[in-house]
Amino acid sequence: MHRLTIAFLGLSLALAACDKGPPPPSPETGNNAEAVPEIPVMGSERPILAFGDSLLSGYRLGDGESYPDRLEQALRARGINARIDNAGVAGDTTAAGLERLDFTLRSQNEKPELAIVSLGGNDMLRGLPPATARRNLETILQRFREENIRTVLLGMMAAPNLGKDYAAKFNPIYPQLAEKYGATLVPFFLQPVIDRPDLMQQDHVHPTALGIDAMVAATVDDVADALPKRAAAEDAK
């Protein structure tokens, strides 16, 4: 993701009055995303596509520490035989994501049952027009609906230094599009870490590995619930 430190530091001021998400993990307690008792993985594989920017790609994280990697582990700890393909590309705007969407879908070995979309943060940090971000995201969601692929939309919020007018146009994009296209909405993907500098990298934009665990803990149930329901006979395969 394009790094504008000042812009993202300002987000903590905007969110000071917001409700807190689930408590982040600590070195003592470990990964909250796997706090539930682990049960055996059952049923056939559940292909999931993680499609977005550096918040998915694992920017400056080690192997197995990206959000899709940790989310897959958390889902499997709940007995869901998840396989998440990480199609996150650092720096992608909504326009760049839309440009590579067809290629990404054609490249899947198996049609995804669910797509997790995290785009728009780079549009916001670069001050690109909210109308453009909305149009691109809507086209992406339309495409997933045409392919009968359920969607989880990971929301973003505008930094306060961009002004109230920008925020008034940008912030409603995610809830409005999620409602229109029946997507599961995570209102603000970075909520668990944005006011926790100890869970952010030195650029103040990207989460650390522990920050990723906090984000997984806050969203794993949303993702699990968004997966299509399967008949018992199908899960027994």
C-alpha positions in Angstrom: 0.0 0.0 0.0 1.2 3.5 -0.7 2.7 4.8 2.5 1.5 8.2 3.7 2.2 8.0 7.4 0.5 11.2 8.4 -2.7 10.3 6.7 -3.1 7.0 8.6 -1.9 8.4 11.9 -4.9 10.7 11.7 -7.3 7.8 11.5 -6.7 7.1 15.2 -8.2 10.5 16.0 -11.3 9.8 13.9 -11.8 6.4 15.6 -11.1 7.4 19.2 -14.9 7.3 19.9 -15.5 4.1 18.0 -16.3 0.9 19.8 -13.3 -1.4 20.3 -13.1 -4.7 18.4 -12.0 -7.9 20.0 -8.9 -7.6 22.1 -5.7 -8.1 20.2 -3.4 -11.0 21.0 -0.4 -10.5 23.1 2.9 -12.5 23.3 1.6 -14.0 26.5 -1.9 -15.1 25.3 -1.0 -15.9 21.7 -3.3 -15.7 18.7 -6.9 -14.8 19.7 -8.1 -16.0 16.3 -7.4 -19.6 17.5 -8.7 -19.2 21.1 -11.6 -21.5 20.5 -11.0 -25.3 21.0 -9.5 -26.8 17.9 -11.6 -29.4 16.2 -10.7 -31.8 13.3 -10.8 -30.4 9.8 -13.8 -32.0 8.0 -15.4 -32.0 4.6 -14.1 -31.2 1.2 -11.8 -28.2 0.6 -13.4 -24.7 0.6 -11.6 -22.5 -1.9 -11.4 -18.8 -1.0 -9.9 -15.9 -2.9 -8.3 -13.1 -1.0 -8.2 -10.2 -3.5 -6.7 -6.8 -2.7 -3.7 -4.7 -1.7 -0.8 -4.9 0.7 -3.1 -5.5 3.7 -3.6 -8.9 2.2 -0.3 -9.5 0.5 1.7 -9.6 3.7 3.8 -6.5 3.3 7.1 -6.9 5.2 5.8 -10.0 7.0 7.4 -13.4 7.2 6.2 -16.6 5.4 2.8 -17.7 6.8 2.1 -14.3 8.5 -0.1 -12.6 6.0 -3.8 -12.1 6.7 -4.9 -14.9 4.2 -2.4 -17.3 5.8 -3.4 -16.6 9.3 -7.1 -16.6 8.4 -6.8 -20.0 6.7 -5.2 -21.4 9.9 -8.0 -19.9 12.0 -10.7 -21.3 9.8 -9.1 -24.7 9.9 -8.9 -24.5 13.7 -12.7 -24.3 13.5 -12.9 -27.4 11.4 -13.4 -25.6 8.1 -11.2 -27.1 5.4 -10.3 -23.7 4.0 -7.7 -23.1 1.2 -7.2 -19.4 0.7 -5.4 -18.1 -2.5 -3.6 -14.9 -1.7 -4.1 -12.5 -4.6 -3.1 -9.4 -2.7 -0.8 -7.0 -4.6 1.0 -4.2 -2.7 0.1 -0.7 -4.0 -3.0 -1.8 -5.9 -5.8 0.8 -6.2 -9.3 -0.2 -7.1 -8.5 0.5 -10.7 -5.5 -1.8 -10.7 -7.5 -4.5 -8.9 -10.3 -4.2 -11.5 -7.7 -4.5 -14.3 -6.4 -7.8 -13.1 -9.6 -9.3 -11.9 -10.4 -11.4 -15.0 -6.9 -12.8 -15.1 -7.0 -13.6 -11.4 -10.3 -15.5 -11.8 -9.1 -17.4 -14.8 -5.9 -18.4 -12.9 -7.8 -20.2 -10.1 -7.5 -24.0 -10.1 -11.0 -24.1 -8.7 -13.8 -21.6 -8.6 -13.8 -19.8 -5.3 -16.8 -20.2 -3.0 -16.0 -16.9 -1.4 -14.0 -13.8 -2.3 -12.5 -11.5 0.4 -12.0 -8.0 -1.1 -9.7 -5.3 0.4 -9.3 -2.4 -2.0 -9.7 1.4 -1.8 -7.1 2.2 0.9 -4.6 3.3 -1.8 -7.2 5.4 -3.6 -7.9 7.2 -0.3 -4.2 7.7 0.7 -3.5 9.1 -2.8 -6.6 11.4 -2.6 -8.1 9.8 -5.7 -11.8 10.7 -6.4 -14.2 8.6 -4.2 -16.5 8.3 -7.2 -13.8 6.5 -9.1 -13.2 4.1 -6.2 -16.9 3.4 -5.9 -17.3 2.7 -9.6 -14.4 0.3 -9.6 -15.4 -1.5 -6.5 -19.0 -1.8 -7.8 -17.7 -3.4 -11.0 -15.7 -5.8 -9.0 -18.6 -6.8 -6.8 -20.8 -7.1 -9.9 -18.3 -9.5 -11.4 -18.2 -11.7 -8.3 -22.0 -11.8 -8.3 -22.2 -12.8 -11.9 -19.8 -15.6 -11.1 -22.0 -16.6 -8.1 -19.1 -16.1 -5.7 -20.1 -14.7 -2.3 -18.1 -11.7 -1.1 -16.7 -10.3 2.1 -15.9 -6.6 1.7 -13.2 -5.3 4.0 -14.1 -1.6 4.6 -11.8 1.4 4.8 -12.2 4.9 6.2 -10.9 8.2 5.0 -8.1 9.9 6.9 -9.3 13.1 8.6 -6.7 15.3 6.9 -8.4 14.7 3.6 -11.4 16.8 4.9 -15.0 16.2 5.8 -16.2 16.5 2.2 -13.9 13.7 1.1 -14.9 11.5 4.0 -18.6 12.1 3.3 -18.1 10.7 -0.2 -15.6 7.9 0.6 -16.8 6.4 3.9 -20.3 5.4 2.7 -18.9 3.4 -0.3 -18.4 0.2 1.6 -21.7 -0.1 3.5 -23.7 1.0 0.5 -22.1 -1.4 -1.9 -22.2 -4.3 0.6 -25.9 -3.8 1.0 -26.5 -3.5 -2.7 -24.6 -6.6 -3.6 -25.4 -8.7 -0.6 -21.7 -8.8 0.6 -20.7 -9.4 4.2 -19.3 -6.1 5.4 -16.4 -5.6 7.8 -16.9 -1.8 8.4 -13.3 -0.9 9.0 -10.7 -3.6 8.4 -7.9 -1.9 10.4 -10.1 -1.2 13.5 -8.3 -3.7 15.8 -4.9 -2.1 15.2 -5.3 1.5 14.1 -5.1 2.9 17.7 -2.5 0.4 18.7 1.0 1.5 17.6 2.5 -1.6 19.2 0.6 -3.6 16.5 1.7 -1.5 13.6 4.9 -1.5 11.6 7.2 1.6 11.7 5.4 3.0 8.6 2.2 3.3 10.8 0.2 1.9 7.9 0.8 -1.8 7.9 0.1 -4.2 10.8 2.8 -6.4 12.4 2.3 -10.2 12.6 0.6 -9.7 16.0 -1.6 -7.0 14.4 -2.6 -9.4 11.6 -3.6 -11.9 14.4 -5.8 -9.2 15.9 -7.4 -8.5 12.5 -8.0 -12.2 12.0 -9.6 -12.6 15.4 -12.0 -9.7 14.6 -13.0 -11.1 11.2 -12.8 -14.9 11.2 -16.4 -15.4 12.3 -17.6 -13.0 9.5 -15.7 -15.0 6.9 -16.9 -18.4 8.3 -20.5 -17.2 8.3 -20.2 -15.9 4.7 -19.2 -19.3 3.3 -22.1 -21.1 1.5 -23.8 -23.6 3.7 -23.3 -27.2 2.7 -25.5 -30.2 3.1 -24.2 -32.8 5.6 -23.8 -35.4 2.8 -21.6 -33.0 0.9 -19.4 -32.1 3.9 -18.9 -35.8 4.5 -17.1 -36.3 1.2 
